[in-house]
Amino acid sequence: MGDADGYVGTAADSHRIARLSKQRKAEKEKFELQKKKMEEDAKKGVLTIGQKFGSSVHQAYEQQPVKETIGLVSIDDFKKKRENIEELHAADVELKRRFEEKAAIEAKKKRQEDAAKKRPAPKLSFDLDDTEQEENSSEEALIEVPSSPKRL
């Protein structure tokens, strides 16, 4: 008990001093842990320009053969690796193009379905109940129309 060693006083005061020193020690450890955590987060947050803005895919494919060829390599081996990487790049581009086409088609279908949902169903120009009424009214119209003699 560093603070209470030279203190001459009551037992209650000694216990209080010991309790406060333990509490202070615990808070100091907690502060140190927070400080370490903040430093680690800061280190994670430091990004290079390539990481911040991203490097183009083309540059990544150009750098790949350089990373794969370490030491002395024959020109034939280097060309083979470069061709393999170019094939992978072409396949990647094709896959991306197909995915975008598929997404565009699905979006178009979705727009059409949404438009069809918004558009009201076409009303029929005839209805079975209406046809019976029309037949009755047309018969009545024929009966009601008097034929007037034409005068010459």
Phi, psi and chi 1 to 4 in degrees:
 res  aa     phi    psi   chi1   chi2   chi3   chi4
   1 MET       -   89.0  -64.0 -175.0 -162.2      -
   2 GLY   -59.1  -42.5      -      -      -      -
   3 ASP   -81.1  -28.2  -66.2  -22.5      -      -
   4 ALA   -92.6   -0.3      -      -      -      -
   5 ASP   -64.6  -45.6  -71.2  -21.1      -      -
   6 GLY   -94.5    2.7      -      -      -      -
   7 TYR   -83.5  131.6 -179.6   73.6      -      -
   8 VAL  -113.4  113.4  179.1      -      -      -
   9 GLY  -171.2 -161.9      -      -      -      -
  10 THR   -72.9  163.2   63.8      -      -      -
  11 ALA   -67.7  -35.3      -      -      -      -
  12 ALA   -63.2  -40.9      -      -      -      -
  13 ASP   -65.1  -39.4  -71.6  -21.6      -      -
  14 SER   -63.5  -41.9  -62.4      -      -      -
  15 HIS   -65.6  -40.2  -69.7  -64.2      -      -
  16 ARG   -63.3  -45.2 -178.0  173.2  165.2  -98.4
  17 ILE   -62.7  -41.7  -68.7  171.1      -      -
  18 ALA   -64.5  -43.6      -      -      -      -
  19 ARG   -63.4  -44.1 -178.8  177.1   45.0   85.3
  20 LEU   -66.0  -36.6  -70.6  174.2      -      -
  21 SER   -68.0  -38.0   66.4      -      -      -
  22 LYS   -64.1  -42.6  -74.1 -179.5 -176.9  178.8
  23 GLN   -63.4  -43.0 -176.1  179.4    0.8      -
  24 ARG   -62.9  -40.2 -160.9  173.7  -54.9  119.1
  25 LYS   -65.3  -42.3 -168.3  174.6 -175.3  179.1
  26 ALA   -64.3  -41.9      -      -      -      -
  27 GLU   -64.6  -37.1  -72.0  175.9   -4.2      -
  28 LYS   -64.5  -42.8 -173.1  175.7 -179.7 -179.1
  29 GLU   -63.4  -41.2  -70.7  174.3    2.6      -
  30 LYS   -62.8  -42.0 -176.5  178.1  175.4 -177.2
  31 PHE   -63.2  -41.5  173.3   74.3      -      -
  32 GLU   -63.6  -41.1  -69.4  -63.9  -34.1      -
  33 LEU   -63.1  -43.0  -73.1  173.9      -      -
  34 GLN   -62.7  -39.8  -73.4  177.9  -13.3      -
  35 LYS   -63.9  -44.3 -173.7  176.7  175.8 -177.4
  36 LYS   -62.8  -41.8  -74.4 -179.2 -177.4  178.1
  37 LYS   -63.4  -43.1 -176.5  178.9  177.8 -174.0
  38 MET   -63.2  -39.0  -71.6  174.2   59.5      -
  39 GLU   -65.0  -41.2  -72.8  174.3   -5.2      -
  40 GLU   -64.6  -41.7  -71.5  174.6    8.3      -
  41 ASP   -63.8  -38.2  -69.6  -16.9      -      -
  42 ALA   -65.0  -39.2      -      -      -      -
  43 LYS   -65.9  -38.0  -73.5  179.3 -176.7  177.2
  44 LYS   -67.6  -32.2  -70.4  178.5 -174.6  176.1
  45 GLY   -75.2  -16.4      -      -      -      -
  46 VAL   -77.2  114.1  176.2      -      -      -
  47 LEU  -117.2  149.7  -59.6  174.5      -      -
  48 THR   -79.8  169.5   62.7      -      -      -
  49 ILE   -63.0  -38.8  -71.0  178.6      -      -
  50 GLY   -63.0  -35.9      -      -      -      -
  51 GLN   -74.8  -36.3  -68.9  171.1  -27.9      -
  52 LYS   -67.9  -47.2  -76.1 -177.2 -177.4  177.9
  53 PHE  -103.8   -5.9  -60.7  105.5      -      -
  54 GLY    74.1  145.0      -      -      -      -
  55 SER  -101.7  151.9   59.0      -      -      -
  56 SER   -67.9  155.4   71.5      -      -      -
  57 VAL   -64.3  -37.1  175.6      -      -      -
  58 HIS   -61.9  -42.8 -175.5   67.7      -      -
  59 GLN   -63.6  -37.3  -71.0  174.2  -13.6      -
  60 ALA   -64.0  -40.5      -      -      -      -
  61 TYR   -69.8  -30.0  -78.3  109.1      -      -
  62 GLU   -72.9  -34.0  -74.0 -178.0    4.8      -
  63 GLN   -78.4  -22.4  -68.1  -62.6  -36.4      -
  64 GLN   -60.1  -45.9 -164.3  169.2   -0.2      -
  65 PRO   -64.7  -32.1    6.5  -10.9      -      -
  66 VAL   -65.7  -40.1  173.5      -      -      -
  67 LYS   -69.7  -34.2  -69.6  178.2 -177.6  175.8
  68 GLU   -79.1  -26.8  -71.7 -176.7    5.7      -
  69 THR   -97.8  104.8   54.7      -      -      -
  70 ILE  -113.2  130.1  -60.6  173.1      -      -
  71 GLY    84.1 -160.0      -      -      -      -
  72 LEU   -81.6  126.6  -65.2  175.1      -      -
  73 VAL  -133.3  141.7  179.3      -      -      -
  74 SER   -70.4  155.7   69.3      -      -      -
  75 ILE   -62.9  -33.1 -168.9   71.4      -      -
  76 ASP   -65.8  -43.5  -66.3  -28.8      -      -
  77 ASP   -63.1  -41.0  -68.2  -19.6      -      -
  78 PHE   -63.4  -43.3 -177.0   78.5      -      -
  79 LYS   -64.2  -40.4  -74.5 -179.2 -179.5  178.9
  80 LYS   -61.7  -45.6  -74.3  179.1 -174.8  176.8
  81 LYS   -64.2  -40.4  -73.2 -176.9 -179.7 -176.6
  82 ARG   -64.8  -42.2 -177.4  153.7 -178.7  106.1
  83 GLU   -62.2  -42.5  -72.5  174.2    2.9      -
  84 ASN   -60.4  -42.0  -71.4  -21.4      -      -
  85 ILE   -68.3  -39.2  -69.3  170.3      -      -
  86 GLU   -64.2  -38.7  -73.1  175.6   -2.3      -
  87 GLU   -63.4  -42.3  -70.6  173.2    3.6      -
  88 LEU   -62.4  -41.1  -71.4  173.8      -      -
  89 HIS   -63.5  -44.6  177.8   62.3      -      -
  90 ALA   -62.9  -42.0      -      -      -      -
  91 ALA   -64.4  -38.4      -      -      -      -
  92 ASP   -62.2  -45.2 -126.6    6.8      -      -
  93 VAL   -63.8  -43.1  169.0      -      -      -
  94 GLU   -62.9  -44.2  179.8   66.5   21.8      -
  95 LEU   -62.5  -42.0 -177.1   64.2      -      -
  96 LYS   -63.9  -42.6 -174.5  176.2 -179.7 -178.5
  97 ARG   -62.0  -44.9 -174.8 -173.0   59.0   79.3
  98 ARG   -62.1  -41.9  -73.3 -177.7 -175.3  173.2
  99 PHE   -62.5  -43.1  179.0   73.6      -      -
 100 GLU   -65.6  -39.1  -71.7  173.8   -7.6      -
 101 GLU   -63.4  -44.8  -73.7  177.2   -2.2      -
 102 LYS   -62.3  -41.8 -174.2 -176.7 -103.5 -172.9
 103 ALA   -64.9  -38.6      -      -      -      -
 104 ALA   -66.2  -41.5      -      -      -      -
 105 ILE   -64.1  -43.8  -69.1  170.3      -      -
 106 GLU   -64.2  -38.6  -71.1  176.4    3.5      -
 107 ALA   -65.8  -39.9      -      -      -      -
 108 LYS   -64.0  -44.3 -175.1  177.0  179.1 -178.5
 109 LYS   -61.2  -41.0  -75.2 -178.5 -177.9  179.1
 110 LYS   -64.3  -42.0 -176.8  172.3  171.5   71.1
 111 ARG   -63.1  -40.4  -77.5 -166.9  -54.9  -93.0
 112 GLN   -65.1  -41.5  -71.9  175.0  -10.5      -
 113 GLU   -65.1  -40.7  -70.6  173.6   -0.4      -
 114 ASP   -64.1  -40.5  -69.7  -16.2      -      -
 115 ALA   -65.5  -38.7      -      -      -      -
 116 ALA   -66.8  -35.7      -      -      -      -
 117 LYS   -68.3  -37.8  -72.5  178.8 -177.2  177.5
 118 LYS   -72.9  -33.7  -70.2  179.4 -177.4  177.4
 119 ARG   -72.8  128.1 -169.2  176.2  -27.9  133.6
 120 PRO   -69.3  153.6   23.6  -30.2      -      -
 121 ALA   -66.9  139.4      -      -      -      -
 122 PRO   -64.7  136.5   20.7  -28.3      -      -
 123 LYS   -82.0  143.3  -65.3 -176.5  179.7 -179.3
 124 LEU   -74.6  143.8  -62.5  175.2      -      -
 125 SER   -80.6   -7.6   61.1      -      -      -
 126 PHE  -136.5  154.5   60.1   90.1      -      -
 127 ASP  -141.9  142.2 -168.8    9.6      -      -
 128 LEU   -59.5  -41.0  -65.4  177.4      -      -
 129 ASP   -67.1  -38.8  -63.2  -27.0      -      -
 130 ASP   -68.8  -34.0  -70.2  -17.4      -      -
 131 THR   -66.3  -37.5   55.5      -      -      -
 132 GLU   -65.2  -41.0  -68.2  175.0    5.8      -
 133 GLN   -66.9  -39.7  -68.1  174.4   -3.5      -
 134 GLU   -65.9  -38.4  -71.8  177.4    9.3      -
 135 GLU   -64.8  -44.5  -72.0  175.3    3.7      -
 136 ASN   -63.4  -42.7  -68.9  -21.5      -      -
 137 SER   -68.9  -34.1   63.4      -      -      -
 138 SER   -70.9  -35.7   63.5      -      -      -
 139 GLU   -66.8  -41.3  -70.4  174.9    4.6      -
 140 GLU   -65.4  -37.2  -69.0  173.3    4.4      -
 141 ALA   -66.0  -36.4      -      -      -      -
 142 LEU   -68.2  -37.3  -70.4  176.8      -      -
 143 ILE   -73.5  -38.4  -63.8  172.4      -      -
 144 GLU   -75.7  -25.0  -67.9  178.3   29.8      -
 145 VAL   -76.3  110.8  176.1      -      -      -
 146 PRO   -78.7  143.4   24.9  -28.1      -      -
 147 SER   -91.9  119.9   57.8      -      -      -
 148 SER   -97.9  138.1   58.0      -      -      -
 149 PRO   -69.6  140.3   19.8  -24.7      -      -
 150 LYS   -84.9  139.4  -68.5 -174.8 -179.7  178.9
 151 ARG  -102.4  132.4  -64.3 -174.9 -172.3  169.7
 152 LEU   -99.5      -  -66.5  170.8      -      -
